[in-house]
Amino acid sequence: MARIKLKYVNSFRNRDRKDARVRFYFRRRGHNAIPLPGLPGSEEFMAAYAAALAAEPASDIGASRTLPGTVAALVVAYYRSNEWNNQLAPDTRRSRRRFIEAFRNQNGDKRASQCSAATTSNACSPPSPHPRPKCSAIRAPPTRSASPQPALLK
């Protein structure tokens, strides 16, 4: 029997039952699994496959929670951009995503038009990895200015 590979079709063998029947499911990302009757290639299978394939594609995950014009919507648009997907190395995307997600968690529900430059510059500057110690004994001594010594009184 020839094997047919169809997009979004997964097969599972039910090992716990006596018949150990192979079941076929249509599973598109963001949708529930749809059981497909019969064997691949049969008329009933292909009719069910065509109906599942013609079904409306799923909406984007989280689309109902992301309001247009907000910082979160800008982040989503940036993640879908050609620059993000094709022009940045995976390591660069990984490091930038940390800062972008932190900024989105703090300001995601705010309107993008109402964000000030101070908001973005404060959020985009990462905290110092080595904060200055508070104990002056650990701190380096201050540098002395190159001012001349005070003149002696005459």
Protein Blocks (a to p, Z undefined) as FASTA:
>chain_A
ZZdddehiacdddfkbmnlpacdddddehiacdddehjehiaklmmmmmmmmmpccddde
hklmpcghiaklmmmmmmmpmklmmmpcfklmmmmmmmmmmmmmmmmmpcfklpcfklmm
mmmpccdfbdcdfblklpccddddfbdcddddZZ
